[in-house]
Amino acid sequence: MAGTDGYGFIEPARGGGQVLVRLSSIDSDVRLRVGERVSYTLSVGSFALEAVAVAPLPDAAESD
């Protein structure tokens, strides 16, 4: 996520263009790290597709 800009971008694992994500689409208790895998739903935003309901995926190491 971009610092305090209120938005950032997600790079889909399957490739393609980046997806806009607004800070308001992430639970306020969650801090995302660069490169962290997340789940999200695509929604039609005012300018382009946006990621909503963004949540971190559990680490593979944590699920063992």
mmCIF file of the N, C-alpha and C atoms, coordinates in Angstrom:
data_MODEL
# 
_entry.id   MODEL 
# 
loop_
_atom_site.group_PDB 
_atom_site.id 
_atom_site.type_symbol 
_atom_site.label_atom_id 
_atom_site.label_alt_id 
_atom_site.label_comp_id 
_atom_site.label_asym_id 
_atom_site.label_entity_id 
_atom_site.label_seq_id 
_atom_site.pdbx_PDB_ins_code 
_atom_site.Cartn_x 
_atom_site.Cartn_y 
_atom_site.Cartn_z 
_atom_site.occupancy 
_atom_site.B_iso_or_equiv 
_atom_site.pdbx_formal_charge 
_atom_site.auth_seq_id 
_atom_site.auth_comp_id 
_atom_site.auth_asym_id 
_atom_site.auth_atom_id 
_atom_site.pdbx_PDB_model_num 
ATOM 1   N N  . MET A 1 1  ? 0.840   -1.181  0.000   1.00 0.00 ? 1  MET A N  1 
ATOM 2   C CA . MET A 1 1  ? 0.000   0.000   0.000   1.00 0.00 ? 1  MET A CA 1 
ATOM 3   C C  . MET A 1 1  ? 0.879   1.236   0.000   1.00 0.00 ? 1  MET A C  1 
ATOM 4   N N  . ALA A 1 2  ? 0.366   2.256   -0.591  1.00 0.00 ? 2  ALA A N  1 
ATOM 5   C CA . ALA A 1 2  ? 1.068   3.541   -0.575  1.00 0.00 ? 2  ALA A CA 1 
ATOM 6   C C  . ALA A 1 2  ? 0.856   4.176   0.784   1.00 0.00 ? 2  ALA A C  1 
ATOM 7   N N  . GLY A 1 3  ? 1.913   4.566   1.443   1.00 0.00 ? 3  GLY A N  1 
ATOM 8   C CA . GLY A 1 3  ? 1.910   5.199   2.755   1.00 0.00 ? 3  GLY A CA 1 
ATOM 9   C C  . GLY A 1 3  ? 0.589   5.732   3.248   1.00 0.00 ? 3  GLY A C  1 
ATOM 10  N N  . THR A 1 4  ? 0.414   7.032   3.266   1.00 0.00 ? 4  THR A N  1 
ATOM 11  C CA . THR A 1 4  ? -0.805  7.643   3.788   1.00 0.00 ? 4  THR A CA 1 
ATOM 12  C C  . THR A 1 4  ? -1.670  8.219   2.671   1.00 0.00 ? 4  THR A C  1 
ATOM 13  N N  . ASP A 1 5  ? -1.432  7.797   1.451   1.00 0.00 ? 5  ASP A N  1 
ATOM 14  C CA . ASP A 1 5  ? -2.183  8.329   0.312   1.00 0.00 ? 5  ASP A CA 1 
ATOM 15  C C  . ASP A 1 5  ? -3.643  7.909   0.304   1.00 0.00 ? 5  ASP A C  1 
ATOM 16  N N  . GLY A 1 6  ? -3.966  6.830   1.006   1.00 0.00 ? 6  GLY A N  1 
ATOM 17  C CA . GLY A 1 6  ? -5.336  6.347   1.016   1.00 0.00 ? 6  GLY A CA 1 
ATOM 18  C C  . GLY A 1 6  ? -5.618  5.333   -0.065  1.00 0.00 ? 6  GLY A C  1 
ATOM 19  N N  . TYR A 1 7  ? -4.616  4.988   -0.850  1.00 0.00 ? 7  TYR A N  1 
ATOM 20  C CA . TYR A 1 7  ? -4.800  3.977   -1.888  1.00 0.00 ? 7  TYR A CA 1 
ATOM 21  C C  . TYR A 1 7  ? -3.459  3.335   -2.219  1.00 0.00 ? 7  TYR A C  1 
ATOM 22  N N  . GLY A 1 8  ? -3.539  2.243   -2.936  1.00 0.00 ? 8  GLY A N  1 
ATOM 23  C CA . GLY A 1 8  ? -2.347  1.535   -3.392  1.00 0.00 ? 8  GLY A CA 1 
ATOM 24  C C  . GLY A 1 8  ? -2.764  0.626   -4.527  1.00 0.00 ? 8  GLY A C  1 
ATOM 25  N N  . PHE A 1 9  ? -1.931  -0.319  -4.845  1.00 0.00 ? 9  PHE A N  1 
ATOM 26  C CA . PHE A 1 9  ? -2.220  -1.205  -5.959  1.00 0.00 ? 9  PHE A CA 1 
ATOM 27  C C  . PHE A 1 9  ? -1.879  -2.639  -5.603  1.00 0.00 ? 9  PHE A C  1 
ATOM 28  N N  . ILE A 1 10 ? -2.651  -3.561  -6.145  1.00 0.00 ? 10 ILE A N  1 
ATOM 29  C CA . ILE A 1 10 ? -2.422  -4.990  -6.000  1.00 0.00 ? 10 ILE A CA 1 
ATOM 30  C C  . ILE A 1 10 ? -1.999  -5.501  -7.363  1.00 0.00 ? 10 ILE A C  1 
ATOM 31  N N  . GLU A 1 11 ? -0.969  -6.324  -7.389  1.00 0.00 ? 11 GLU A N  1 
ATOM 32  C CA . GLU A 1 11 ? -0.537  -6.964  -8.621  1.00 0.00 ? 11 GLU A CA 1 
ATOM 33  C C  . GLU A 1 11 ? -1.065  -8.394  -8.602  1.00 0.00 ? 11 GLU A C  1 
ATOM 34  N N  . PRO A 1 12 ? -2.042  -8.706  -9.458  1.00 0.00 ? 12 PRO A N  1 
ATOM 35  C CA . PRO A 1 12 ? -2.628  -10.042 -9.454  1.00 0.00 ? 12 PRO A CA 1 
ATOM 36  C C  . PRO A 1 12 ? -1.588  -11.126 -9.726  1.00 0.00 ? 12 PRO A C  1 
ATOM 37  N N  . ALA A 1 13 ? -1.688  -12.246 -9.028  1.00 0.00 ? 13 ALA A N  1 
ATOM 38  C CA . ALA A 1 13 ? -0.754  -13.362 -9.188  1.00 0.00 ? 13 ALA A CA 1 
ATOM 39  C C  . ALA A 1 13 ? -0.818  -13.943 -10.599 1.00 0.00 ? 13 ALA A C  1 
ATOM 40  N N  . ARG A 1 14 ? -1.964  -13.834 -11.237 1.00 0.00 ? 14 ARG A N  1 
ATOM 41  C CA . ARG A 1 14 ? -2.133  -14.386 -12.592 1.00 0.00 ? 14 ARG A CA 1 
ATOM 42  C C  . ARG A 1 14 ? -1.640  -13.437 -13.674 1.00 0.00 ? 14 ARG A C  1 
ATOM 43  N N  . GLY A 1 15 ? -1.103  -12.299 -13.258 1.00 0.00 ? 15 GLY A N  1 
ATOM 44  C CA . GLY A 1 15 ? -0.615  -11.331 -14.227 1.00 0.00 ? 15 GLY A CA 1 
ATOM 45  C C  . GLY A 1 15 ? -1.694  -10.330 -14.589 1.00 0.00 ? 15 GLY A C  1 
ATOM 46  N N  . GLY A 1 16 ? -1.412  -9.547  -15.604 1.00 0.00 ? 16 GLY A N  1 
ATOM 47  C CA . GLY A 1 16 ? -2.340  -8.499  -15.993 1.00 0.00 ? 16 GLY A CA 1 
ATOM 48  C C  . GLY A 1 16 ? -1.967  -7.203  -15.299 1.00 0.00 ? 16 GLY A C  1 
ATOM 49  N N  . GLY A 1 17 ? -2.788  -6.229  -15.442 1.00 0.00 ? 17 GLY A N  1 
ATOM 50  C CA . GLY A 1 17 ? -2.506  -4.924  -14.860 1.00 0.00 ? 17 GLY A CA 1 
ATOM 51  C C  . GLY A 1 17 ? -2.761  -4.876  -13.362 1.00 0.00 ? 17 GLY A C  1 
ATOM 52  N N  . GLN A 1 18 ? -2.230  -3.859  -12.743 1.00 0.00 ? 18 GLN A N  1 
ATOM 53  C CA . GLN A 1 18 ? -2.438  -3.662  -11.316 1.00 0.00 ? 18 GLN A CA 1 
ATOM 54  C C  . GLN A 1 18 ? -3.883  -3.257  -11.047 1.00 0.00 ? 18 GLN A C  1 
ATOM 55  N N  . VAL A 1 19 ? -4.342  -3.573  -9.842  1.00 0.00 ? 19 VAL A N  1 
ATOM 56  C CA . VAL A 1 19 ? -5.716  -3.275  -9.440  1.00 0.00 ? 19 VAL A CA 1 
ATOM 57  C C  . VAL A 1 19 ? -5.665  -2.248  -8.318  1.00 0.00 ? 19 VAL A C  1 
ATOM 58  N N  . LEU A 1 20 ? -6.452  -1.199  -8.443  1.00 0.00 ? 20 LEU A N  1 
ATOM 59  C CA . LEU A 1 20 ? -6.536  -0.162  -7.429  1.00 0.00 ? 20 LEU A CA 1 
ATOM 60  C C  . LEU A 1 20 ? -7.168  -0.713  -6.160  1.00 0.00 ? 20 LEU A C  1 
ATOM 61  N N  . VAL A 1 21 ? -6.610  -0.368  -5.010  1.00 0.00 ? 21 VAL A N  1 
ATOM 62  C CA . VAL A 1 21 ? -7.227  -0.711  -3.730  1.00 0.00 ? 21 VAL A CA 1 
ATOM 63  C C  . VAL A 1 21 ? -7.200  0.527   -2.849  1.00 0.00 ? 21 VAL A C  1 
ATOM 64  N N  . ARG A 1 22 ? -8.354  0.873   -2.325  1.00 0.00 ? 22 ARG A N  1 
ATOM 65  C CA . ARG A 1 22 ? -8.459  2.036   -1.443  1.00 0.00 ? 22 ARG A CA 1 
ATOM 66  C C  . ARG A 1 22 ? -8.293  1.571   -0.001  1.00 0.00 ? 22 ARG A C  1 
ATOM 67  N N  . LEU A 1 23 ? -7.684  2.392   0.805   1.00 0.00 ? 23 LEU A N  1 
ATOM 68  C CA . LEU A 1 23 ? -7.454  2.068   2.201   1.00 0.00 ? 23 LEU A CA 1 
ATOM 69  C C  . LEU A 1 23 ? -8.755  1.683   2.904   1.00 0.00 ? 23 LEU A C  1 
ATOM 70  N N  . SER A 1 24 ? -9.843  2.292   2.502   1.00 0.00 ? 24 SER A N  1 
ATOM 71  C CA . SER A 1 24 ? -11.142 2.001   3.113   1.00 0.00 ? 24 SER A CA 1 
ATOM 72  C C  . SER A 1 24 ? -11.632 0.582   2.809   1.00 0.00 ? 24 SER A C  1 
ATOM 73  N N  . SER A 1 25 ? -10.986 -0.123  1.860   1.00 0.00 ? 25 SER A N  1 
ATOM 74  C CA . SER A 1 25 ? -11.376 -1.485  1.509   1.00 0.00 ? 25 SER A CA 1 
ATOM 75  C C  . SER A 1 25 ? -10.651 -2.535  2.341   1.00 0.00 ? 25 SER A C  1 
ATOM 76  N N  . ILE A 1 26 ? -9.807  -2.064  3.276   1.00 0.00 ? 26 ILE A N  1 
ATOM 77  C CA . ILE A 1 26 ? -9.026  -2.962  4.119   1.00 0.00 ? 26 ILE A CA 1 
ATOM 78  C C  . ILE A 1 26 ? -9.442  -2.743  5.566   1.00 0.00 ? 26 ILE A C  1 
ATOM 79  N N  . ASP A 1 27 ? -9.654  -3.827  6.291   1.00 0.00 ? 27 ASP A N  1 
ATOM 80  C CA . ASP A 1 27 ? -10.020 -3.742  7.707   1.00 0.00 ? 27 ASP A CA 1 
ATOM 81  C C  . ASP A 1 27 ? -8.997  -2.882  8.440   1.00 0.00 ? 27 ASP A C  1 
ATOM 82  N N  . SER A 1 28 ? -9.455  -1.981  9.279   1.00 0.00 ? 28 SER A N  1 
ATOM 83  C CA . SER A 1 28 ? -8.556  -1.047  9.962   1.00 0.00 ? 28 SER A CA 1 
ATOM 84  C C  . SER A 1 28 ? -7.575  -1.736  10.901  1.00 0.00 ? 28 SER A C  1 
ATOM 85  N N  . ASP A 1 29 ? -7.847  -2.976  11.299  1.00 0.00 ? 29 ASP A N  1 
ATOM 86  C CA . ASP A 1 29 ? -6.941  -3.722  12.176  1.00 0.00 ? 29 ASP A CA 1 
ATOM 87  C C  . ASP A 1 29 ? -5.823  -4.418  11.405  1.00 0.00 ? 29 ASP A C  1 
ATOM 88  N N  . VAL A 1 30 ? -5.871  -4.379  10.086  1.00 0.00 ? 30 VAL A N  1 
ATOM 89  C CA . VAL A 1 30 ? -4.923  -5.115  9.246   1.00 0.00 ? 30 VAL A CA 1 
ATOM 90  C C  . VAL A 1 30 ? -3.852  -4.188  8.703   1.00 0.00 ? 30 VAL A C  1 
ATOM 91  N N  . ARG A 1 31 ? -2.593  -4.623  8.808   1.00 0.00 ? 31 ARG A N  1 
ATOM 92  C CA . ARG A 1 31 ? -1.473  -3.906  8.172   1.00 0.00 ? 31 ARG A CA 1 
ATOM 93  C C  . ARG A 1 31 ? -0.887  -4.837  7.125   1.00 0.00 ? 31 ARG A C  1 
ATOM 94  N N  . LEU A 1 32 ? -0.905  -4.398  5.884   1.00 0.00 ? 32 LEU A N  1 
ATOM 95  C CA . LEU A 1 32 ? -0.368  -5.213  4.799   1.00 0.00 ? 32 LEU A CA 1 
ATOM 96  C C  . LEU A 1 32 ? 1.080   -4.840  4.529   1.00 0.00 ? 32 LEU A C  1 
ATOM 97  N N  . ARG A 1 33 ? 1.868   -5.843  4.141   1.00 0.00 ? 33 ARG A N  1 
ATOM 98  C CA . ARG A 1 33 ? 3.270   -5.635  3.788   1.00 0.00 ? 33 ARG A CA 1 
ATOM 99  C C  . ARG A 1 33 ? 3.419   -5.742  2.269   1.00 0.00 ? 33 ARG A C  1 
ATOM 100 N N  . VAL A 1 34 ? 4.403   -5.066  1.729   1.00 0.00 ? 34 VAL A N  1 
ATOM 101 C CA . VAL A 1 34 ? 4.705   -5.161  0.300   1.00 0.00 ? 34 VAL A CA 1 
ATOM 102 C C  . VAL A 1 34 ? 4.995   -6.615  -0.017  1.00 0.00 ? 34 VAL A C  1 
ATOM 103 N N  . GLY A 1 35 ? 4.364   -7.133  -1.051  1.00 0.00 ? 35 GLY A N  1 
ATOM 104 C CA . GLY A 1 35 ? 4.584   -8.510  -1.477  1.00 0.00 ? 35 GLY A CA 1 
ATOM 105 C C  . GLY A 1 35 ? 3.696   -9.525  -0.774  1.00 0.00 ? 35 GLY A C  1 
ATOM 106 N N  . GLU A 1 36 ? 2.932   -9.089  0.213   1.00 0.00 ? 36 GLU A N  1 
ATOM 107 C CA . GLU A 1 36 ? 2.052   -10.014 0.934   1.00 0.00 ? 36 GLU A CA 1 
ATOM 108 C C  . GLU A 1 36 ? 0.905   -10.448 0.026   1.00 0.00 ? 36 GLU A C  1 
ATOM 109 N N  . ARG A 1 37 ? 0.571   -11.727 0.087   1.00 0.00 ? 37 ARG A N  1 
ATOM 110 C CA . ARG A 1 37 ? -0.541  -12.249 -0.710  1.00 0.00 ? 37 ARG A CA 1 
ATOM 111 C C  . ARG A 1 37 ? -1.854  -11.916 -0.020  1.00 0.00 ? 37 ARG A C  1 
ATOM 112 N N  . VAL A 1 38 ? -2.834  -11.497 -0.808  1.00 0.00 ? 38 VAL A N  1 
ATOM 113 C CA . VAL A 1 38 ? -4.144  -11.120 -0.271  1.00 0.00 ? 38 VAL A CA 1 
ATOM 114 C C  . VAL A 1 38 ? -5.255  -11.731 -1.118  1.00 0.00 ? 38 VAL A C  1 
ATOM 115 N N  . SER A 1 39 ? -6.419  -11.824 -0.515  1.00 0.00 ? 39 SER A N  1 
ATOM 116 C CA . SER A 1 39 ? -7.620  -12.165 -1.274  1.00 0.00 ? 39 SER A CA 1 
ATOM 117 C C  . SER A 1 39 ? -8.419  -10.876 -1.430  1.00 0.00 ? 39 SER A C  1 
ATOM 118 N N  . TYR A 1 40 ? -9.192  -10.796 -2.481  1.00 0.00 ? 40 TYR A N  1 
ATOM 119 C CA . TYR A 1 40 ? -10.003 -9.605  -2.722  1.00 0.00 ? 40 TYR A CA 1 
ATOM 120 C C  . TYR A 1 40 ? -11.082 -9.919  -3.731  1.00 0.00 ? 40 TYR A C  1 
ATOM 121 N N  . THR A 1 41 ? -12.058 -9.052  -3.805  1.00 0.00 ? 41 THR A N  1 
ATOM 122 C CA . THR A 1 41 ? -13.129 -9.139  -4.783  1.00 0.00 ? 41 THR A CA 1 
ATOM 123 C C  . THR A 1 41 ? -13.012 -7.916  -5.679  1.00 0.00 ? 41 THR A C  1 
ATOM 124 N N  . LEU A 1 42 ? -13.223 -8.106  -6.962  1.00 0.00 ? 42 LEU A N  1 
ATOM 125 C CA . LEU A 1 42 ? -13.188 -6.970  -7.890  1.00 0.00 ? 42 LEU A CA 1 
ATOM 126 C C  . LEU A 1 42 ? -14.554 -6.297  -7.949  1.00 0.00 ? 42 LEU A C  1 
ATOM 127 N N  . SER A 1 43 ? -14.535 -4.992  -8.002  1.00 0.00 ? 43 SER A N  1 
ATOM 128 C CA . SER A 1 43 ? -15.748 -4.196  -8.084  1.00 0.00 ? 43 SER A CA 1 
ATOM 129 C C  . SER A 1 43 ? -15.518 -3.069  -9.087  1.00 0.00 ? 43 SER A C  1 
ATOM 130 N N  . VAL A 1 44 ? -16.559 -2.636  -9.749  1.00 0.00 ? 44 VAL A N  1 
ATOM 131 C CA . VAL A 1 44 ? -16.448 -1.523  -10.683 1.00 0.00 ? 44 VAL A CA 1 
ATOM 132 C C  . VAL A 1 44 ? -16.398 -0.232  -9.876  1.00 0.00 ? 44 VAL A C  1 
ATOM 133 N N  . GLY A 1 45 ? -15.277 0.482   -9.984  1.00 0.00 ? 45 GLY A N  1 
ATOM 134 C CA . GLY A 1 45 ? -15.115 1.750   -9.281  1.00 0.00 ? 45 GLY A CA 1 
ATOM 135 C C  . GLY A 1 45 ? -15.444 2.911   -10.190 1.00 0.00 ? 45 GLY A C  1 
ATOM 136 N N  . SER A 1 46 ? -15.185 4.118   -9.729  1.00 0.00 ? 46 SER A N  1 
ATOM 137 C CA . SER A 1 46 ? -15.512 5.304   -10.515 1.00 0.00 ? 46 SER A CA 1 
ATOM 138 C C  . SER A 1 46 ? -14.580 5.485   -11.710 1.00 0.00 ? 46 SER A C  1 
ATOM 139 N N  . PHE A 1 47 ? -13.356 4.951   -11.633 1.00 0.00 ? 47 PHE A N  1 
ATOM 140 C CA . PHE A 1 47 ? -12.407 5.099   -12.734 1.00 0.00 ? 47 PHE A CA 1 
ATOM 141 C C  . PHE A 1 47 ? -12.001 3.780   -13.368 1.00 0.00 ? 47 PHE A C  1 
ATOM 142 N N  . ALA A 1 48 ? -12.008 2.715   -12.590 1.00 0.00 ? 48 ALA A N  1 
ATOM 143 C CA . ALA A 1 48 ? -11.533 1.415   -13.078 1.00 0.00 ? 48 ALA A CA 1 
ATOM 144 C C  . ALA A 1 48 ? -11.993 0.341   -12.103 1.00 0.00 ? 48 ALA A C  1 
ATOM 145 N N  . LEU A 1 49 ? -11.593 -0.889  -12.375 1.00 0.00 ? 49 LEU A N  1 
ATOM 146 C CA . LEU A 1 49 ? -11.864 -1.953  -11.417 1.00 0.00 ? 49 LEU A CA 1 
ATOM 147 C C  . LEU A 1 49 ? -11.088 -1.689  -10.139 1.00 0.00 ? 49 LEU A C  1 
ATOM 148 N N  . GLU A 1 50 ? -11.709 -1.973  -9.011  1.00 0.00 ? 50 GLU A N  1 
ATOM 149 C CA . GLU A 1 50 ? -11.079 -1.767  -7.709  1.00 0.00 ? 50 GLU A CA 1 
ATOM 150 C C  . GLU A 1 50 ? -11.185 -3.045  -6.900  1.00 0.00 ? 50 GLU A C  1 
ATOM 151 N N  . ALA A 1 51 ? -10.205 -3.272  -6.049  1.00 0.00 ? 51 ALA A N  1 
ATOM 152 C CA . ALA A 1 51 ? -10.248 -4.395  -5.124  1.00 0.00 ? 51 ALA A CA 1 
ATOM 153 C C  . ALA A 1 51 ? -11.026 -3.972  -3.888  1.00 0.00 ? 51 ALA A C  1 
ATOM 154 N N  . VAL A 1 52 ? -11.963 -4.806  -3.451  1.00 0.00 ? 52 VAL A N  1 
ATOM 155 C CA . VAL A 1 52 ? -12.714 -4.555  -2.222  1.00 0.00 ? 52 VAL A CA 1 
ATOM 156 C C  . VAL A 1 52 ? -12.639 -5.819  -1.362  1.00 0.00 ? 52 VAL A C  1 
ATOM 157 N N  . ALA A 1 53 ? -13.014 -5.705  -0.122  1.00 0.00 ? 53 ALA A N  1 
ATOM 158 C CA . ALA A 1 53 ? -12.973 -6.834  0.825   1.00 0.00 ? 53 ALA A CA 1 
ATOM 159 C C  . ALA A 1 53 ? -11.577 -7.467  0.819   1.00 0.00 ? 53 ALA A C  1 
ATOM 160 N N  . VAL A 1 54 ? -10.559 -6.633  0.946   1.00 0.00 ? 54 VAL A N  1 
ATOM 161 C CA . VAL A 1 54 ? -9.168  -7.092  0.894   1.00 0.00 ? 54 VAL A CA 1 
ATOM 162 C C  . VAL A 1 54 ? -8.776  -7.686  2.239   1.00 0.00 ? 54 VAL A C  1 
ATOM 163 N N  . ALA A 1 55 ? -8.192  -8.884  2.207   1.00 0.00 ? 55 ALA A N  1 
ATOM 164 C CA . ALA A 1 55 ? -7.767  -9.560  3.439   1.00 0.00 ? 55 ALA A CA 1 
ATOM 165 C C  . ALA A 1 55 ? -6.480  -10.334 3.153   1.00 0.00 ? 55 ALA A C  1 
ATOM 166 N N  . PRO A 1 56 ? -5.558  -10.362 4.097   1.00 0.00 ? 56 PRO A N  1 
ATOM 167 C CA . PRO A 1 56 ? -4.325  -11.130 3.885   1.00 0.00 ? 56 PRO A CA 1 
ATOM 168 C C  . PRO A 1 56 ? -4.621  -12.624 3.870   1.00 0.00 ? 56 PRO A C  1 
ATOM 169 N N  . LEU A 1 57 ? -3.876  -13.362 3.056   1.00 0.00 ? 57 LEU A N  1 
ATOM 170 C CA . LEU A 1 57 ? -3.981  -14.812 3.043   1.00 0.00 ? 57 LEU A CA 1 
ATOM 171 C C  . LEU A 1 57 ? -3.049  -15.357 4.122   1.00 0.00 ? 57 LEU A C  1 
ATOM 172 N N  . PRO A 1 58 ? -3.423  -16.469 4.742   1.00 0.00 ? 58 PRO A N  1 
ATOM 173 C CA . PRO A 1 58 ? -2.528  -17.035 5.759   1.00 0.00 ? 58 PRO A CA 1 
ATOM 174 C C  . PRO A 1 58 ? -1.224  -17.498 5.124   1.00 0.00 ? 58 PRO A C  1 
ATOM 175 N N  . ASP A 1 59 ? -0.116  -17.338 5.854   1.00 0.00 ? 59 ASP A N  1 
ATOM 176 C CA . ASP A 1 59 ? 1.178   -17.825 5.396   1.00 0.00 ? 59 ASP A CA 1 
ATOM 177 C C  . ASP A 1 59 ? 1.136   -19.338 5.299   1.00 0.00 ? 59 ASP A C  1 
ATOM 178 N N  . ALA A 1 60 ? 1.816   -19.880 4.292   1.00 0.00 ? 60 ALA A N  1 
ATOM 179 C CA . ALA A 1 60 ? 1.898   -21.341 4.158   1.00 0.00 ? 60 ALA A CA 1 
ATOM 180 C C  . ALA A 1 60 ? 2.542   -21.942 5.400   1.00 0.00 ? 60 ALA A C  1 
ATOM 181 N N  . ALA A 1 61 ? 3.528   -21.253 5.981   1.00 0.00 ? 61 ALA A N  1 
ATOM 182 C CA . ALA A 1 61 ? 4.233   -21.749 7.154   1.00 0.00 ? 61 ALA A CA 1 
ATOM 183 C C  . ALA A 1 61 ? 3.300   -21.797 8.374   1.00 0.00 ? 61 ALA A C  1 
ATOM 184 N N  . GLU A 1 62 ? 2.343   -20.867 8.451   1.00 0.00 ? 62 GLU A N  1 
ATOM 185 C CA . GLU A 1 62 ? 1.434   -20.821 9.586   1.00 0.00 ? 62 GLU A CA 1 
ATOM 186 C C  . GLU A 1 62 ? 0.394   -21.927 9.535   1.00 0.00 ? 62 GLU A C  1 
ATOM 187 N N  . SER A 1 63 ? 0.098   -22.451 8.328   1.00 0.00 ? 63 SER A N  1 
ATOM 188 C CA . SER A 1 63 ? -0.949  -23.446 8.195   1.00 0.00 ? 63 SER A CA 1 
ATOM 189 C C  . SER A 1 63 ? -0.456  -24.855 8.448   1.00 0.00 ? 63 SER A C  1 
ATOM 190 N N  . ASP A 1 64 ? 0.839   -25.055 8.647   1.00 0.00 ? 64 ASP A N  1 
ATOM 191 C CA . ASP A 1 64 ? 1.382   -26.392 8.921   1.00 0.00 ? 64 ASP A CA 1 
ATOM 192 C C  . ASP A 1 64 ? 1.144   -26.813 10.345  1.00 0.00 ? 64 ASP A C  1 
# 
